[in-house]
Amino acid sequence: MIRDLLTVLLLFSGGLFSLVAAIGIFRMPDTLTRMQAATKAGTLGVGCMFLSVAIYFDDMGVTVRALLVIAFLFLTAPVAAHMIGRAAYAVGATSVEYNVIDELRDDAEKRHFASRDDDSDPDPPDAGDPPHFHQKTPRPPEDEDKD
């Protein structure tokens, strides 16, 4: 009786956390906050569901597998979210105006200025620009028949 009640409670809370994660993906304004909603609430939701499976079946093999899935999820979701966030920042898919602290800007500017010649671009980039704005874009060839 208690085991069934705990299973239902964990399944319900896991479904609720997964629903909050899905709503957060659609309602959040930019990539980083959407990713935060998906990873934190989604991971907790799936973890609750697998924990309810382990409690319901009351078998050592199922419990070990469920705990291994939860551990794998808790280890890989933050790393994947971090890498996706860095990639989104590098290509400019994040909204800079929402970021209060931008710790990657200084690091990206150091790498940018260290990798180019001193006389290639006399004006430094604006401090508020994301790093993808600092890259030089090739200009299209000019037409010779403009007369």
N, C-alpha and C positions, 0 to 999 in steps of 0.2 A: 504494500500500500504506500509506504513512504517512498520506496524506490520509484514507483509509477508517478507519484506526485512530483518528485525531484526531476524525473525525466521530462515530464510535461513542462515544468517550470523552466528547465534549461532549453528545451526546444522552442518554447515561446519567446524566451529572452534572446536566443540566437536568431530567431526569425525577425524579432524587433530590431536588433542591432543591424542585421543585414538590410532591412528596410530603411533604416536611418542612413546607412551607407549609400544605398541607391538614391535616396532623396538628396543626400549631400552632393552626389556627383552632378545632379541636374541643377541644384540651387546655388552652388558656390560660384563665385565670380571668375576665378582664374585657375590655372593648372595646378598650382601648388596646394591650394585649399581643397580642390576636388580630390587630389591624390591623398591628402591627409584624411579626408572623410572616408575614402574607399579603403585605405589601409588600416586605420585604427578601428573603425566600427566594423568593417568587414572581417577583419581578423578575429575580433572578439566574438562576432556572430558565428563564424564557422567553428571557432574553438568551443563555444557553448554547445553547438549542435553535436560535435564529435564527442564531447564529454557526456552528453545525454545518451549517445549511442553506447558508449562504454558502460554507463550505469545500467541501461536497459538490458543489454545482453548478458551481463554478469559472467563473462567468460574471460579468462586470462589472455587468450590470444587476441580477442577483439579489443580488450582494454589496452594491451601493449601497442597494437596497431593504431588505435585512436590517439593514444598519448604521443606516439612517434609522429603522427600527422600534425598534431597540435604543436609539438616542438619544432618540426620542420617549418611550419607556417610562421611561427613566432620568430624563427631565425632568418627566414628568407624575405618576408614581407618588408621589414624596415630597410634591408639592403637594396631590394628592388625599388622601393619608393625613393630612396636616396639617389640611386643612379638615374631614375627617370626624372627626378627633380633637377639634377645637375644637367642632364641633357636638355630639358626644357628651358633652363636658364641659358644654356650656351646658344641655343638657336633662337632665343628671344620669344618663347611662347609664354612667358610669365608677364604679369602686369607689374611693372616696377613701382607704380604709384601706390600699390597696396603694401609693399614691403617697407617696414619701418627701419629695419636694420638689414643692410646689404653687405654681408661679409665676403661674398664672392667677387664683388666689383673690384676691390683692391688687388686681389689675387689675379683676376683676369687682366687687369691693366698692367701688372708687373710682367706677366707672361707676354702680353702684346708688345710692350715697349722693349723687352729684352730680345724679341725675335725679329725685329726689323732694323734697318739701317738708320743712322742718326739723321741723315739728310733727306729721307724719303718723304716724310710728312712733317712740315714745320709746326702745324697747329695740333696740339693734343686733343683728344676727344673730350666731349663734355662729360662731367663726372656722373650725371644722371642717366647716361645712356647705357643700355645693357651691352655686353661685350660683342654681340654680333653686329652692332652698329659701327664698331671700331675697325672692322675688316674692310679692306679696300675691295671695291667691286670694279670689275673691268668695264670700261666704257665701250659702247657699240661702235663699230667702225663708221666713220663719217662718209657720207655720199660725196663723190667727186663731181657730180653733175648738179650742183646747187645754183648755178648761174641763172 
